[in-house]
Amino acid sequence: MDSNQKLRLLTLKEAAEYLRMHKGSLYRLLESGKIDIPAIKLGGKWLFNLDSLNQYLMMKEQDRN
């Protein structure tokens, strides 16, 4: 990553909105380990790197085709 670029992190709420799903549903999937969405838990809070999330979605779309 270029030193001038900032890492864009999403909260659980923001990621759920971005993925168009309920925040509680995303939380349950993450906690159960039933989903492989790239996320980290830091200080008890889930965080999502927007670039990694977009790459994940593109990979899932390619897997479908």
Backbone as a printed PyTorch tensor [residue, N CA C, xyz], in Angstrom:
tensor([[[  0.8530,  -1.1790,   0.0000],
         [  0.0000,   0.0000,   0.0000],
         [  0.8930,   1.2350,   0.0000]],

        [[  0.5590,   2.1860,  -0.8290],
         [  1.2650,   3.4470,  -0.9180],
         [  1.1330,   4.1950,   0.3970]],

        [[  2.1830,   4.8890,   0.8160],
         [  2.1630,   5.5940,   2.1020],
         [  1.1170,   6.7080,   2.1340]],

        [[  0.6440,   7.1620,   0.9620],
         [ -0.3710,   8.2140,   0.9160],
         [ -1.7900,   7.6500,   0.9730]],

        [[ -1.9290,   6.3390,   0.7730],
         [ -3.2550,   5.7160,   0.8130],
         [ -3.6400,   5.4100,   2.2520]],

        [[ -4.9030,   5.6210,   2.5470],
         [ -5.4240,   5.2760,   3.8620],
         [ -6.2510,   4.0100,   3.7400]],

        [[ -6.1190,   3.1610,   4.7300],
         [ -6.9030,   1.9450,   4.7860],
         [ -8.3370,   2.3140,   5.1310]],

        [[ -9.2830,   1.8730,   4.3120],
         [-10.6990,   2.1750,   4.5530],
         [-11.3120,   1.0020,   5.3010]],

        [[-11.5970,   1.1960,   6.5830],
         [-12.1940,   0.1640,   7.4080],
         [-13.6670,   0.4550,   7.6300]],

        [[-14.4700,  -0.5950,   7.5890],
         [-15.8970,  -0.4830,   7.8430],
         [-16.2190,  -1.1300,   9.1830]],

        [[-17.1710,  -0.5690,   9.8710],
         [-17.6880,  -1.1860,  11.0910],
         [-18.6320,  -2.3160,  10.6850]],

        [[-19.0820,  -3.0850,  11.6530],
         [-20.0470,  -4.1500,  11.3900],
         [-21.3090,  -3.5770,  10.7460]],

        [[-21.7960,  -2.4770,  11.2720],
         [-23.0100,  -1.8480,  10.7310],
         [-22.7950,  -1.4010,   9.2870]],

        [[-21.6630,  -0.7600,   9.0220],
         [-21.3730,  -0.2860,   7.6690],
         [-21.2140,  -1.4520,   6.6900]],

        [[-20.5260,  -2.5130,   7.1350],
         [-20.3300,  -3.6760,   6.2730],
         [-21.6640,  -4.3510,   5.9780]],

        [[-22.5110,  -4.4580,   6.9790],
         [-23.8360,  -5.0610,   6.7770],
         [-24.6440,  -4.2380,   5.7770]],

        [[-24.6040,  -2.9370,   5.9090],
         [-25.3140,  -2.0710,   4.9590],
         [-24.7370,  -2.2360,   3.5580]],

        [[-23.4180,  -2.2920,   3.4590],
         [-22.7400,  -2.4510,   2.1760],
         [-23.1350,  -3.7720,   1.5180]],

        [[-23.2570,  -4.8260,   2.3380],
         [-23.6180,  -6.1520,   1.8380],
         [-25.1310,  -6.3510,   1.7360]],

        [[-25.8650,  -5.3360,   2.1760],
         [-27.3310,  -5.3580,   2.1610],
         [-27.8850,  -6.5400,   2.9490]],

        [[-27.3830,  -6.6540,   4.1650],
         [-27.8990,  -7.6700,   5.0660],
         [-28.0600,  -7.0830,   6.4520]],

        [[-28.7940,  -7.7620,   7.2870],
         [-29.0300,  -7.2850,   8.6360],
         [-27.7480,  -7.4080,   9.4580]],

        [[-27.4960,  -6.4020,  10.2700],
         [-26.2940,  -6.3760,  11.1080],
         [-26.2090,  -7.6120,  12.0110]],

        [[-27.3230,  -8.0090,  12.5960],
         [-27.3430,  -9.1780,  13.4750],
         [-27.0280, -10.4660,  12.7280]],

        [[-27.4960, -10.5630,  11.4880],
         [-27.2210, -11.7560,  10.6790],
         [-25.7370, -11.8650,  10.3640]],

        [[-25.1390, -10.7610,   9.9830],
         [-23.7040, -10.7550,   9.6890],
         [-22.9050, -11.1000,  10.9400]],

        [[-23.2810, -10.5340,  12.0680],
         [-22.5990, -10.8110,  13.3280],
         [-22.6670, -12.2990,  13.6750]],

        [[-23.8440, -12.8850,  13.5660],
         [-24.0120, -14.3160,  13.8870],
         [-23.1860, -15.1970,  12.9650]],

        [[-23.1510, -14.8660,  11.6800],
         [-22.3570, -15.6420,  10.7360],
         [-20.8630, -15.5550,  11.0670]],

        [[-20.4050, -14.3720,  11.3980],
         [-18.9920, -14.1990,  11.7520],
         [-18.6360, -14.9590,  13.0270]],

        [[-19.4680, -14.8280,  14.0390],
         [-19.1970, -15.4710,  15.3190],
         [-19.2420, -16.9940,  15.2070]],

        [[-20.0770, -17.5150,  14.3250],
         [-20.2090, -18.9670,  14.1780],
         [-19.1140, -19.5640,  13.2970]],

        [[-18.4350, -18.7020,  12.5350],
         [-17.4050, -19.1890,  11.6260],
         [-17.9800, -19.8000,  10.3550]],

        [[-19.2540, -19.5870,  10.0870],
         [-19.9230, -20.1780,   8.9220],
         [-19.7350, -19.3680,   7.6460]],

        [[-18.9850, -18.3120,   7.7340],
         [-18.7830, -17.4510,   6.5630],
         [-17.3130, -17.0460,   6.5240]],

        [[-16.7800, -16.9310,   5.3280],
         [-15.3540, -16.6200,   5.1910],
         [-15.0920, -15.1820,   4.7500]],

        [[-15.9850, -14.2910,   5.0940],
         [-15.7970, -12.8670,   4.7820],
         [-14.5560, -12.3620,   5.5150]],

        [[-13.6860, -11.6520,   4.8000],
         [-12.4760, -11.1460,   5.4500],
         [-12.8090, -10.0520,   6.4760]],

        [[-12.5230, -10.3560,   7.7240],
         [-12.8050,  -9.4100,   8.8100],
         [-11.8570,  -9.7080,   9.9630]],

        [[-11.6510,  -8.7100,  10.7920],
         [-10.8450,  -8.9070,  11.9950],
         [-11.6490,  -8.4300,  13.1990]],

        [[-11.3990,  -9.0550,  14.3100],
         [-12.0410,  -8.6290,  15.5490],
         [-10.9640,  -7.9470,  16.3710]],

        [[-11.1590,  -6.6880,  16.6250],
         [-10.1780,  -5.8750,  17.3330],
         [-10.8760,  -5.1700,  18.4880]],

        [[-10.4290,  -5.4520,  19.6830],
         [-11.0410,  -4.8240,  20.8480],
         [-12.5050,  -5.1800,  20.9980]],

        [[-12.8830,  -6.3690,  20.5850],
         [-14.2710,  -6.8040,  20.6940],
         [-15.1730,  -6.3220,  19.5780]],

        [[-14.6130,  -5.5900,  18.6150],
         [-15.4190,  -5.0620,  17.5030],
         [-14.9300,  -5.6560,  16.1940]],

        [[-15.8660,  -5.9980,  15.3210],
         [-15.5310,  -6.4970,  13.9960],
         [-15.2310,  -5.3240,  13.0680]],

        [[-14.1420,  -5.4450,  12.2950],
         [-13.7550,  -4.4330,  11.3080],
         [-13.5210,  -5.1130,   9.9680]],

        [[-13.8340,  -4.4030,   8.8980],
         [-13.7460,  -4.9330,   7.5460],
         [-12.9610,  -3.9650,   6.6740]],

        [[-11.9410,  -4.4620,   5.9880],
         [-11.1940,  -3.6640,   5.0320],
         [-12.0310,  -3.6240,   3.7530]],

        [[-12.4000,  -2.4470,   3.3020],
         [-13.2780,  -2.3000,   2.1410],
         [-12.6770,  -2.9460,   0.8990]],

        [[-11.3880,  -2.7800,   0.6650],
         [-10.7490,  -3.3820,  -0.5080],
         [-10.8150,  -4.9040,  -0.4420]],

        [[-10.5530,  -5.4670,   0.7330],
         [-10.6160,  -6.9240,   0.8990],
         [-12.0400,  -7.4290,   0.7180]],

        [[-12.9940,  -6.6770,   1.1900],
         [-14.4000,  -7.0500,   1.0450],
         [-14.8030,  -7.0590,  -0.4320]],

        [[-14.3560,  -6.0610,  -1.1760],
         [-14.6480,  -6.0090,  -2.6160],
         [-13.9870,  -7.1680,  -3.3550]],

        [[-12.7490,  -7.5070,  -2.9910],
         [-12.0640,  -8.6410,  -3.6090],
         [-12.8030,  -9.9380,  -3.3040]],

        [[-13.2590, -10.0880,  -2.0850],
         [-14.0250, -11.2650,  -1.6760],
         [-15.2880, -11.4000,  -2.5240]],

        [[-16.0060, -10.2950,  -2.7030],
         [-17.2450, -10.3220,  -3.4940],
         [-16.9680, -10.6810,  -4.9520]],

        [[-15.9020, -10.1380,  -5.5200],
         [-15.5510, -10.4630,  -6.9020],
         [-15.1810, -11.9380,  -7.0320]],

        [[-14.4540, -12.4790,  -6.0590],
         [-14.0720, -13.8820,  -6.0660],
         [-15.3210, -14.7720,  -5.9950]],

        [[-16.2610, -14.4220,  -5.1270],
         [-17.4960, -15.1930,  -4.9940],
         [-18.3170, -15.1390,  -6.2800]],

        [[-18.3190, -13.9970,  -6.9250],
         [-19.0450, -13.8690,  -8.1880],
         [-18.4140, -14.7440,  -9.2570]],

        [[-17.0910, -14.7840,  -9.3250],
         [-16.4010, -15.6240, -10.3070],
         [-16.6450, -17.1050, -10.0200]],

        [[-16.7050, -17.4780,  -8.7400],
         [-16.9510, -18.8750,  -8.3630],
         [-18.3310, -19.3350,  -8.8260]],

        [[-19.2830, -18.4150,  -8.8490],
         [-20.6470, -18.7440,  -9.2890],
         [-20.7150, -19.0360, -10.7820]],

        [[-19.8490, -18.3990, -11.5310],
         [-19.9040, -18.5130, -13.0030],
         [-19.1150, -19.6680, -13.5050]]])
